Amino acid sequence: MRPGPEEEAAVRRCRQPIGVFDSGVGGLTVVAALRTLLPGEHIFYVGDTARVPYGGKSAATVERYSIEISGLLLAEEAKLIVVACNTASALAVPRLRELLRVPVIGVVEPGAAAAARATRTGSIGVIGTRATIRSRAYDRAIHAVLPTARVSTTACPILVPLIEEGWLEDDVTDRVIARYLAPLISKRIDTLVLGCTHYPMLAPAIARAAGAGIELVDSARNCAEAVRELLEGEGMSAPSDQLGRLRVALTDVGSGSFLRLAEEVLGLQVGEVETRAVQGVGG
């Protein structure tokens, strides 16, 4: 019996890509986690490199940028939008969920839930951009799961430039991390959320500074696990015969050094990078 229109539409949807975006290219850590966990899924990634960083922008601006980039992903028939940026997750996900016709997953809620599960004493630290920390999104998300948690936060604005410079194993980076973590360690945290998608690339250095008694929570990996659960729950997973492919688009060129770093450290095969225009930026 020939499938009806609704069944055919469901089959087509399963083969559509997962749309992922970040303010720059740090969200490729989320892409790497998705590729490992869901190798059959097509992924279309947009890095808004013309307007990076989002961390110092107002909430209204971040929301507007996020809506515009989501429009690019929907034009590629994305079946799901993954906001692979902690700042945009903190400031724009609620509005995106109101506006978009597809599911939206950010990195804050999965990371917060993982931290609540991981903590032994209820004392949780969060590091991220100034905008993410200022939004208190992690505080709210963690307390929604674990109301008794004691959440301590620190903005770490220097870490992203160090990562993009490729200084992953460097004495300067180690000293900066130690200085940022000192106030959190003094509060006896036992769990530390890496609240920026760049930060997993510094996980070994952060782990050394934090010490053996503090468990790191990787928001990228936990976001990927949340995507898998949603796809399976909604019957939207790619068919078993599909070999997933990755496409990467940027709104401005000039991130080649970080893309090379992502390929080396994350094992991603990025291939040819497209350039897309958004509201007059890009080429």
VENZI-V548768 format. One record per backbone hydrogen bond with DSSP energy under -1.0 kcal/mol. NH is the residue of the N-H (numbers start at 1). CO is the residue of the C=O. If there is no record, write none. Layout:
BEGIN
NH,CO ; NH,CO
END
This chain:
BEGIN
8,4 ; 9,5 ; 10,6 ; 11,7 ; 12,8 ; 13,9 ; 14,10 ; 15,11 ; 16,13 ; 18,42 ; 19,80 ; 20,44 ; 21,82 ; 22,46 ; 28,25 ; 29,26 ; 31,27 ; 32,28 ; 33,29 ; 34,30 ; 35,31 ; 36,32 ; 37,33 ; 38,34 ; 41,38 ; 43,245 ; 44,18 ; 45,247 ; 46,20 ; 47,249 ; 48,22 ; 49,47 ; 51,48 ; 57,54 ; 62,58 ; 63,59 ; 64,60 ; 65,61 ; 66,62 ; 67,63 ; 68,64 ; 69,65 ; 70,66 ; 71,67 ; 72,68 ; 73,69 ; 74,70 ; 75,71 ; 77,74 ; 78,73 ; 79,17 ; 81,103 ; 82,19 ; 83,105 ; 84,21 ; 84,82 ; 89,85 ; 90,86 ; 91,87 ; 92,88 ; 96,92 ; 97,93 ; 98,94 ; 99,95 ; 100,96 ; 105,81 ; 111,107 ; 112,108 ; 113,109 ; 114,110 ; 115,111 ; 116,112 ; 117,113 ; 118,114 ; 119,115 ; 124,150 ; 125,191 ; 126,152 ; 127,193 ; 128,154 ; 133,129 ; 134,130 ; 135,131 ; 140,136 ; 141,137 ; 142,138 ; 143,139 ; 144,140 ; 146,142 ; 149,146 ; 150,122 ; 152,124 ; 154,126 ; 156,128 ; 159,156 ; 162,158 ; 163,159 ; 164,160 ; 165,161 ; 166,163 ; 167,162 ; 168,166 ; 174,170 ; 175,171 ; 176,172 ; 177,173 ; 178,174 ; 179,175 ; 180,176 ; 181,177 ; 182,178 ; 185,181 ; 186,182 ; 188,185 ; 189,184 ; 190,123 ; 192,215 ; 193,125 ; 194,217 ; 195,127 ; 195,193 ; 199,196 ; 201,198 ; 202,199 ; 203,200 ; 206,202 ; 207,203 ; 208,204 ; 209,205 ; 210,206 ; 211,207 ; 214,211 ; 215,190 ; 217,192 ; 222,218 ; 223,219 ; 224,220 ; 225,221 ; 226,222 ; 227,223 ; 228,224 ; 229,225 ; 230,226 ; 231,227 ; 232,228 ; 233,229 ; 234,230 ; 236,231 ; 242,239 ; 244,39 ; 247,43 ; 249,45 ; 250,274 ; 251,47 ; 259,255 ; 260,256 ; 261,257 ; 262,258 ; 263,259 ; 264,260 ; 265,261 ; 266,262 ; 274,248 ; 276,250 ; 278,281 ; 281,278
END
